[in-house]
Every structure is written in C-alpha cells, then in structure tokens.
Amino acid sequence: MTEAAATLGRGPADLLIRELRESDLDEVARMARDFHAFAECDRHGLGFDLGDLWETLAELLEYESGFVAVADLDGRVCGCVAGLLFPWYLRRADVIAQELWFWSDPWARSYGVGRRLLEAFEAWARATGATVVQVATPGPERLERPMGRLFRRWGYKRLETAWARSV
C-alpha cells in the first residue's frame, strides 16, 4: 500500500484503513464468503475457493499493480477493498484502477466504512498514476439500483453494464 492510502488514518470511532495483515485472513475470508453469497455469484457460475482467494490476495499484495486494504473499527476488521491497475485497451496511456471486491459488514456501514475504503482505493489509484477508478455493482438487480445511487452520490458515472453467462 502506498503512503497516500496509509495516511488516511483514523476516523469516527477509531476507524483505521490499513494494509491487509496475515492475522486478518480469517476475517477477510468470512467477508469474501459473505460477498459471494450476497452478490449471488453461484447463480452466475462463479464459485468460491479459499485457496484461490489466498493466492489472489498474495498476488495483489506482491505486485505494485495490486491493492488490498481492510477497515479496522476499534480493533475489529469489518471491511475490505481489493483492486488492480490495467491499461485502457483503446489508449494505453489511460490506466484504470479496477475495484475487484468491495465489502463492509452491515453492522459497520453507518460508520462510513465503505466510503473510507473507497477513498483509500482512490488515493492509491492517484498515487500509482491511474487516470480512472472503476467500480462495479453486484449482479442481482435488487442490488444494482441502491449501489448505483451510492456510487453516483460519490461522483461516479455509469460507464457500461456487464452481463455474464455460464459456458
């Protein structure tokens, strides 16, 4: 994690956004399972494998093009954001910071955990030279509208809608 993300520091109720630690892995796995169920990923043929999650997290932390941070609220991990950088295929000078996974526990959302995680991701994106931050909403239509409203309120604009089909 860059200094820009690390300096976001503390907020309400001692909310700290920080780099993932090995001691956080069980909580991150729990949140990943919660996200997987909440977003109904199985319905789209997207499974969950704990070993693959560990491997992905290790790769994101190892490379400069990857980012993983957790929200620590009064010593309890309650949110996570992960993403990576890639060049825009139509003009490689434009670099996209793509959010891969963004989650805050329901009990912690009133503390602004999600917003602070996204701010940390945006700070990392700026510090690494990204020109655009791209986020996605989970698949079920019941989630797309409220998440879309939230992202619009935070200054995001719809770029595209993705569709998936198992093959």
Secondary structure as UniProt FT lines:
FT   HELIX           3..6
FT   TURN            7..8
FT   HELIX           12..14
FT   STRAND          15..19
FT   HELIX           22..24
FT   HELIX           25..38
FT   TURN            39..40
FT   HELIX           41..44
FT   HELIX           50..62
FT   TURN            64..65
FT   STRAND          66..73
FT   TURN            74..75
FT   STRAND          76..88
FT   TURN            89..90
FT   STRAND          91..104
FT   HELIX           106..111
FT   HELIX           113..127
FT   TURN            128..129
FT   STRAND          132..134
FT   HELIX           141..153
FT   TURN            154..155
//
